[in-house]
Amino acid sequence: MQIKISIRWALIAGFLGLIWGTHLITTTSSYLTSQEVLRQHAGDIMKNIAELAMEQSQRHLLHAHGAAALTRRLLAANVVSSQANQVAGLERYLYDQLSVNPHFAGIYVGTPNGDFYDVRHFEVLGKEGFRTKVILNADKGRQVQLSYRDARFRLQSMSQSDSDPYDPRLRPWYQKAVAENRIVWTDPYIFYTSQKPGITIAGPFFDPDGRLMGVVGVDIEIDQLSIFIGNLKIGKHGKAFMINRNADVVAFGDLDKLKIEDQAQAGSTRLVKIQELDDPHCRKAFAAARIETDTAGMLVMDTPRFSRFENDGQTYLAMFTPFSNSQWPWIIGVYLPEADYLGAIKANRQYNIWVTMVISLFAAGIGLLLARGVIRPIALLEKSSRKMKLGQAVPLPPIRSVYTEIQETANAFGEMKTAVERSHKKYLGIFNNIQDVYWESSLNGTLVEISPSIAKISQYRREDLIGATTLKIYANPNQRSGIVDVLKKKGQIHDHEVVFKDKDGRLVHCALNSSILHTRSGKPYRIIGSLRDINDRKAAEEQLLTYKKKLEALVQARTIELQKANDGLVGQIERRRDTEKQLRASEEKYRTILETIEEAYFEMDLRGTLTFINDAAGHIMGYSREELLGMHFRHFSDHRPTREIMLSFDRMVRSGEPVRVITYPVTTKNGESKILDLSAALIHDTSGKTIGFRGLARDMTSQIIAQREKEKLQGQLNQAQRMESVGTLAGGIAHDFNNLLMGIMGNVSLLETKLDPDRSLSEHLKAIEQCVESGANLTRQLLGYARGGKYRVTPVNLNETIQRTADMFGRTKKEVHILYDFDEEVHLVEADQGQIDQVLLNLYVNAWHAMTTDMTLQLSTANVVLDAGFTTPFGAKPGPYAAIRVKDRGKGIEPEIRKRIFEPFFTTKKMGRGTGLGLASAFGIIKNHGGIIDVQSQVNQGTTFTIYLPAAFPLKPENAPSSDSVTVPIEPGSETLLLVDDEPYVLKALGFILQDLGYEVITAGSGKEAIDLFQKEQHCIDGVLLDMIMPDLNGRQVLDALKAIRPSIKVILSSGYSLDGLSEEEPNAAGDGFIQKPYQIQELATILNDVLHTAAPR
């Protein structure tokens, strides 16, 4: 239930509560906040005092640190020296330091052997002066010399005291500096000489070898710190002081209170502890701070600490702050009485409270007067409205108020009273003259009001019914209970028919409208309503009912005929509905197909404008569906394909036959080229007229590219197989040719040994040797092409190899401009250096022949990783490779010629400019190294040869043998050799050569003959010279048979092929030595000597 209060008491309580509440809150807040602000202010003052003290202390002490550091450096550098012969210079330097820094008590040097040099302030003859003490521990004994000088360094007197026991090595400053090996500070103490508080800084210095030369010390008087702190103005009665971490008082405003007699050492003084300081305020401030101590009893404090304490009934504020510089473990304490700041504030606060109270009383009186001006008019209005509610017609008393709102409210109330009276008169006029009956009753049916018009319906007067129940006029009393139930559920009734009984007992039909009225709390308390006489309407309804029955009889007869017609119509409608349903299902099916297929579906008109597409078309072309609709198909291609499509579509229109497949190159939105397979058919309207085209387009780009790649790879594979076949043929030719050259070389070598060197015939023999050597070079190229082997494999740096061979080429072809682009991190490769040189030089020469105008040759290297898709057609393995690119800007190579450039003896050069073996041997050499050589060329654009060589991992470099040939004298032999070769002319020539070299020779013309001879004569055979290529048994089979008979037999292999090509399948097939045909006598003699005189492995 909502609580109601009087506006009179609300205004009075509100005015007084607001005034006095504001007074109390303001006074309390002012009291608390001002006190807190003052305390913070006091804290800031104490913090500033601590910072000033720290700044003054650091300024006072840092000069000593600089002086100590400078003296260390000068002594270590021997600028000044502590040696006995340089004492005067040291003394003068120390005197200068004291003169510059008057707060230094003394400066001194102690050495590891006990020597001591000390200069300090001293009173000489009653004036300020200096005293110098020098202690020397020489071989002759200990010497102590004292010198006294005036302020201008003039000597006043000297004395000697050998009994002075002072030893710097026993002093704390010396020991601490040596132990910590750095500049250190001692704890403050009372200087013995001046009886002033002071502190010592000391630091070691060393010779260039790191040996200790001594320790420099500086005594600094710190009494100035006490004077500085004593002069600080801290409120009216505040003070500051400094303490060390061992609780010694370092500085205090009264210097006399700093010292105390040391009970441990009679006759000496020490610094007073804070607990002993003759100042109770300082002692209590320290105790209130509750500073912790460590296990050694030292004070531990890292951050400032604020505290309060009481003394003689007065409150004090205190703050302890640790030094920010860890060199001096000191703590600054500051305290001041709270009354210094709060006394005047408290008096001012009481005065303000009284002033505020007087103002509040005055404001309360004014508030009550103002409240009376509001309350009185409202009370008069409330009294008048209450009388109006009771229906009492009383005049409204005149209301006058200074408040505009209240005056306007009073005026409005008067106007409202007049309006209510007019409305009441109007309501009475309507009430007495309405045709319908208005009534009000209680919930139990007692009539409290009813209009006079009831007399026309019931013959009862208004006065007869008021106070009676409504049951008096109901024909059926039960009808009222049903109406009341409906009202309780729905709250109202509209146009409900009821039957009343008039005063004469006749029945009266009426239309009832009624509703329930509720109190503010929602409780029903009254029923109101209206009645209208509907007797005439009831009579008309009965007539209409009779007419309706007649019409229904007529309609009944007609309905039977219509029913038959309707049954037929319903059947047609249901069949049409089924057909439409099937059409929708079919349409949905084909729409789903169009949206899910990968092919593009399109429809366009006869002009070629797209009118419908599916999503796949937009995906293929890179456009949205909205962008494609309305585009012409010529937008996607150039003139020629568009013209071909238009011709195809024209033929389709003329023939009526659909287009099956048309290849249509297009360009997508992002510029990508694609190839589509297009099929299309005609679109007809309902009359059969052609109105457009529909069709499908499939993206064939990836399939066509894959087919082209397949054809390219197949071509590379065919080329590799053809090269392999030609290489086999070239290898056989080279082998046979080497055998012929061997026969020639052998006979020429024999002739040279038999003939006199001075005879002219030897020149012809030399010419024959040169021809044989040329033929051998030719066969080496053939063997290189035929994968005849790598002669010497070492790790090769391709950058260096290309640079060296290009320099060699450039010196002979100076018109060629060579550009380099090397990868500095290019992989090393395992290769035959000579063969790689041969390949590169062949490529350079071919490039030079191809270039006519732009003579620029570009050479580059790079690291690449090749996958199996690239390497498989070349018969290579995937993995990391080093790539070499040789690019010229010549006339290029025709595609048909490019297919044959690696075939032996194929050349397009003029007679005499090439043998056709350069690129063929390059192909064989690179393939023999497990690599790939590829060529890219465009006519009139240039040619690029790319060589891929497998990277060498891990690298195991070998020392390359010197290329300088040294002629070694031929040593004759005496052993018996078995010579095996299937070529008679080679066998005969080699037999003569070996005999000429001093060997006994047994010859065999086949492998089987060699094995048989060896079984019979093995006891006398010392070695075997075996040809590897023979028709019956090859060299490896013969070698295995000989080793099986006698494992220790020395076998030297010989062949027109290289050793590497022969030993690929069997690592042990190399025998004990190898020599390649054709060879000279010296080569043969050297290998025979090396093999036959080397101990056999065990």
Summary of the structure (lengths in Angstrom):
residues: 1098
radius of gyration: 64.8
end to end distance: 121.8
largest distance: 184.5
contacts: 3225
relative contact order: 0.04
helix: 47%
strand: 25%
